[in-house]
């Protein structure tokens, strides 16, 4: 899917005030531990966290349900 459609990235607004909520969702959705969630949070904040569009949309939806403004965006080629 990635090779055919390209990656999408997860974008959040106000990550510094919502870091705990973002990590909670990342841990639940990705099945990762706290240390990994902190690393993924840094990638999300820097705009470097990407994957398939359906996966990024699912995580963005869960973040929005937790009160975090989030969107999944396709990378421009």
Helices and strands as residue ranges (DSSP letters): H 2-5, E 8-12, H 19-30, H 34-46, E 50-51, H 53-65, E 70-74
